[in-house]
Amino acid sequence: LQESCLHTCFGLKQVNVQTAGTGGLVPEVAAAFLASPEQARQAIQTAVKLHKQHMTAPGQTPGMQRGPAGSTALERSGYPNAGLMQRLQCMEQLVARGVMTRDEFTSLKVAVLAAEHDPTQRLAETADLADRGLLNQQEFGGLLKQKWIANVQQES
């Protein structure tokens, strides 16, 4: 719950919903409430808890995905070649974020699909570190990304 001076003037409180993906910096969802903000917050927390319990197999850590190690929801759904589709989708997201150019996508697509393990996750994770300011542009764009591209090309 958050309450600023403006919220106080109007008797409002704001409920912010953040996920691990946002790094706690910016809420993914924010809603201001006149009545019962605490109950709204509690309802959201309960829904998250129930969802995690529903998605947890016996003996698994709450919130962890079901299925064999390394499997994705798309793969578990029975979609053929889901792992390859996920790699392409990740690359598309990297292009949309400006992490990778369309030319890089085109030149690396076959190598990424042919790789034994999904190399896109490493680039996505380092891009997230750069977005959070934990890597500067030279470290990310000048060193890590170029090394990633070289490794992907070398593996194919």
Secondary structure per residue as TSV (DSSP state, phi and psi in degrees):
chain	resnum	aa	ss	phi	psi
A	1	L	-	360.0	142.9
A	2	Q	B	-133.9	142.8
A	3	E	-	-140.8	113.7
A	4	S	-	-98.0	178.7
A	5	C	H	-59.1	-42.7
A	6	L	H	-64.2	-41.7
A	7	H	H	-59.8	-44.7
A	8	T	H	-61.1	-40.6
A	9	C	H	-58.3	-33.4
A	10	F	H	-106.8	6.6
A	11	G	T	71.0	31.3
A	12	L	-	-106.3	159.3
A	13	K	E	-136.2	147.5
A	14	Q	E	-110.0	133.7
A	15	V	E	-100.8	122.7
A	16	N	E	-108.3	133.2
A	17	V	E	-110.8	121.0
A	18	Q	-	-123.4	148.0
A	19	T	-	-118.8	170.0
A	20	A	G	-60.6	-30.4
A	21	G	G	-65.5	-23.3
A	22	T	G	-87.9	-10.3
A	23	G	T	69.2	13.8
A	24	G	T	76.4	6.3
A	25	L	T	-87.0	-46.1
A	26	V	S	-130.7	129.0
A	27	P	-	-68.6	143.7
A	28	E	S	-76.1	-31.8
A	29	V	E	-137.3	136.6
A	30	A	E	-136.9	133.5
A	31	A	E	-140.1	134.5
A	32	A	E	-96.6	136.8
A	33	F	E	-123.8	140.1
A	34	L	S	-87.2	-39.8
A	35	A	S	-124.4	141.2
A	36	S	-	58.4	46.8
A	37	P	H	-65.5	-32.8
A	38	E	H	-64.8	-38.1
A	39	Q	H	-69.0	-35.5
A	40	A	H	-64.5	-44.1
A	41	R	H	-61.9	-44.7
A	42	Q	H	-63.8	-39.4
A	43	A	H	-63.5	-40.5
A	44	I	H	-65.5	-44.9
A	45	Q	H	-63.3	-39.1
A	46	T	H	-65.1	-43.0
A	47	A	H	-61.1	-42.1
A	48	V	H	-63.4	-44.7
A	49	K	H	-61.5	-45.3
A	50	L	H	-64.6	-39.5
A	51	H	H	-62.7	-44.4
A	52	K	H	-63.4	-40.9
A	53	Q	H	-63.8	-40.5
A	54	H	H	-66.0	-34.0
A	55	M	T	-89.4	6.4
A	56	T	-	-108.8	126.4
A	57	A	-	-83.5	157.4
A	58	P	T	-55.1	132.3
A	59	G	T	84.8	-3.0
A	60	Q	S	-95.8	156.2
A	61	T	-	-72.1	133.5
A	62	P	T	-52.9	135.4
A	63	G	T	92.0	-13.2
A	64	M	-	-78.1	149.1
A	65	Q	-	-73.9	149.1
A	66	R	-	-82.5	164.9
A	67	G	S	107.7	170.7
A	68	P	S	-62.3	155.8
A	69	A	T	-55.5	135.5
A	70	G	T	82.6	-3.5
A	71	S	-	-84.6	153.5
A	72	T	-	-112.1	166.0
A	73	A	H	-58.8	-38.1
A	74	L	H	-64.1	-42.1
A	75	E	H	-65.3	-42.7
A	76	R	H	-67.9	-20.2
A	77	S	T	-75.1	-9.5
A	78	G	T	92.5	4.0
A	79	Y	-	-68.4	123.1
A	80	P	T	-65.0	140.7
A	81	N	T	59.0	32.2
A	82	A	H	-61.4	-35.9
A	83	G	H	-62.8	-38.8
A	84	L	H	-69.5	-39.3
A	85	M	H	-62.4	-39.9
A	86	Q	H	-63.2	-37.8
A	87	R	H	-63.4	-44.5
A	88	L	H	-64.0	-40.9
A	89	Q	H	-63.7	-39.8
A	90	C	H	-64.5	-42.3
A	91	M	H	-63.0	-40.8
A	92	E	H	-61.0	-41.0
A	93	Q	H	-64.9	-37.9
A	94	L	H	-66.1	-36.2
A	95	V	H	-66.7	-45.0
A	96	A	H	-61.8	-33.6
A	97	R	T	-80.3	-10.2
A	98	G	T	83.8	11.3
A	99	V	S	-77.0	-34.3
A	100	M	S	-130.1	142.0
A	101	T	-	-83.4	163.9
A	102	R	H	-63.3	-37.1
A	103	D	H	-64.3	-41.0
A	104	E	H	-63.9	-41.7
A	105	F	H	-55.9	-50.9
A	106	T	H	-62.3	-44.0
A	107	S	H	-73.5	-24.0
A	108	L	H	-102.3	-8.9
A	109	K	H	-55.2	-50.7
A	110	V	H	-63.5	-42.7
A	111	A	H	-63.6	-40.3
A	112	V	H	-65.6	-42.4
A	113	L	H	-68.3	-32.8
A	114	A	H	-81.5	-17.9
A	115	A	S	-62.7	142.5
A	116	E	S	-64.2	-41.3
A	117	H	S	-115.8	152.1
A	118	D	-	-70.4	108.3
A	119	P	-	-81.3	-10.9
A	120	T	H	-68.6	-29.3
A	121	Q	H	-63.2	-38.3
A	122	R	H	-63.5	-44.0
A	123	L	H	-66.6	-40.8
A	124	A	H	-62.5	-41.8
A	125	E	H	-66.9	-41.2
A	126	T	H	-69.9	-32.7
A	127	A	H	-64.1	-39.1
A	128	D	H	-62.0	-41.0
A	129	L	H	-62.6	-40.1
A	130	A	H	-65.7	-41.0
A	131	D	H	-61.3	-32.0
A	132	R	T	-84.7	-1.5
A	133	G	T	83.5	10.5
A	134	L	S	-85.3	-13.5
A	135	L	S	-130.0	136.7
A	136	N	-	-84.4	173.2
A	137	Q	H	-61.8	-38.0
A	138	Q	I	-66.0	-42.7
A	139	E	I	-63.6	-44.7
A	140	F	I	-77.2	-63.4
A	141	G	I	-71.8	-39.2
A	142	G	I	-83.1	-28.9
A	143	L	I	-115.9	-64.1
A	144	L	I	-63.3	-47.4
A	145	K	H	-64.1	-43.0
A	146	Q	H	-64.7	-38.8
A	147	K	H	-66.6	-39.5
A	148	W	H	-60.8	-47.1
A	149	I	H	-59.5	-45.8
A	150	A	H	-61.0	-42.8
A	151	N	H	-63.5	-43.1
A	152	V	H	-62.9	-44.3
A	153	Q	H	-66.6	-36.0
A	154	Q	H	-69.5	-36.2
A	155	E	H	-69.7	-24.1
A	156	S	-	-84.5	360.0
